[in-house]
Amino acid sequence: MALNITPNYRNLTFAGTLPFIGCVLLMHFGVSELPLFGPLYNILSVYALVIATFLAGTLWGQHLHLEGDWPQKLLIWSNAITIVLWLGFLVLGFTQILMMCIVAFIALLFIDLRLFKDGILDRSYIQVRVIATIIVVAALIFGMMVPDDSIAAMEMPLSDEVMEALSAEPTDELLDEELAPSNASDASNAPE
């Protein structure tokens, strides 16, 4: 028996694609920040993370109503996708986060397509999922196409002084200072 969707599912799903579209359009028009909300790169990447994690969570919810191999598979996929998204968000830059979310959205769609093929999800649900996933993936791809200088500005690079200090080669004077005893008492305590 296929799981049926609620009447508001279609409307809420497509409304959920609007922040993706809005952020990407604003970014392409040169807007980098929204008052009260912050930088657009942050808004878009956090929203993508939230929605992908939400979809992964739907797998967890579906496992409660199923029998056979699917419950175990859905638990593993739900947790694995959520943890990978979270870890990636902690360590990746803007473009890589969007790529990671694209992969997650596509993987989640393929899982739902398998559930549909096995008669677990109904046709109306899968039709909405396919269209919404296409919209979201297209928006994220266009988000990655924002000019590099715009993304660099959005990612708040380190100041020139910090970048210079990080890339500087150690000098002989600096090495001598590091290796030299700090005062005469240190020299007297040195082993002979």
N, C-alpha and C positions, 0 to 999 in steps of 0.2 A: 504494500500500500504506500503510495507516494505521499510525502508530507505536503500539505496544501499551504498556500501563502494567504496572508490577510489582505483585505481589500486595499489598505493603505500602503502596502509594501511597494508597489510600483512608484507611487508618488514620493514616498520617503527616500527610496533608492535614488531616483533621479535628482531629488533635491540635494542629496548627499554628494552628487557630482559637481554641484555648482561652486563650492569653495575651490575645487581643483581648477575649474575653468577660470574663475575670477582671479585667483592668484596668478595664474600663468599669463592671462591677458594683461593684468596690471604690471607684471614684471617686464613684459615685452613693450609696454608703453613707457618704460623707464621709472616706474614707481618702485622704490626699494623698501618702503616702510609704511605701515598704517598706524595712525595715531591710536593709542590705547592697546594695540595688538602687537606692535613690534615689527621687526624685519620680515618681509614677505618670504624670504628663503626659509626662515624659521617656521612661519605659519604653514607654508606648504609642506615642508618635510615632517612637521609634527602631525599635521592632519593626515598625511599619507600613512604615517606610522600608526595612528589611532585607528583609521579605517581598516588597514590591513590586519591589525591585531584583532579588531572587532570581528572581521570575517573569519579569522582563524578560530576565534572563540565560538563562532556558530558551529564549527565542527565538533567542538566539545559538547555543545548542547545537543547536537544530533545523535551523538553516541549513546545518549541516555535512552533513546527510543528504538535502537536497532539491536539485531541479533547477528550471530555469525562472526565473521572476521572483521567486519566494518568497525565495531566499537573500538577495538584495540588500535586499528590503523588510524582512526580519526583522533584518538587521544594522542598518539605519537605525532601525527602531522600537526595538530593544533599546538602542542607544546613546542615542537621543534621550530615551527615557523615563528611563533611568538618570541622565543628566546633569541633566534638569529636576528630578527628585526630589532629587538632591544639592544643586543650587543653591537650590531652594525650601527645603530643610531648613536651609540656612545663613542664610537671610534672613527666613523667615516665622515667625509666632507659632504657638502650639499649634493653634488652630482652623483656621487656613489650611493648616497641614501636613496635618491630617486630611482637609480638603477636597481637597487636592492628591493625597493617597494614594487617596481614593475615586475620583477621576477616573482615576488610573493603573490601579487594579484593574479598573474598568469597561472602559477602553481595552484592557487586556491580555486581558480576557475576550472582547471583540469580535474581537480578532486571532485568538484560539484558536477562536472560533466560525467564522471564515472558513477557518481551516486544517481544521476539521472538515468544513465544507461542501465543501471541495476534496478530501476523502478522505485528508487527511494525519494527522489525529488520530482516534482511535476513539471510539465512543459512550460507553464506560465512563469514559474520561478526561474527556470534556466534561461528563458528568453530574456528576462529582465537582467539577469546576472551577466549574460554575454554582452548585451548592449552597454550596460553600466561599466563593465570592465574595459570595453573598447574605448569608451569616453575617458575613463580615468587614465588608462595607459597612454592614450594619445596626448592628454593634457600633461602627463609627467614627461613624456618625450619632448614636447614643446617647452616644458620647463627647463629641461637640460639644454635646450638650444638658445637660452638667453646668452647674449654675448659674454665671452669669458671675463672681460673687464667688469661687467656688471656683477657677475657671480663673485669675482674676487672682492669687489667692494662690499657685497652683501655678507661675505664670510668674515668680515672684520679682521683683516690681516694684522699681524703684529706690527708694532711701530718700527720705523726704519732703524732706530737705535738698537732695539732688541734683535732684529734680523741681522744687523751688522755684527753684534756681539756673538750671536750663535754661529755665524759663518766665518768668523775670524780665526786665523791660524794662531796657535800659541807662539809667542815670541820668545827668544832666548832670555830676555830680561824677565819676562813673566815666569818662565821655568826656573830661572835662578832664584827669584823671590820665593817661589813655592818650595824649592828644595833647601834653601838656606835656613839655618836655625833662626827662630824668631828673636832670641835674646842670648846674652852671654851665659846665663844659667843653663839653658838647653845644651849649649856646647860643652859645658863642663860635665853634664850628666851622660854624654855620649859614651858608648863603650869604646875601649881602647884597643 
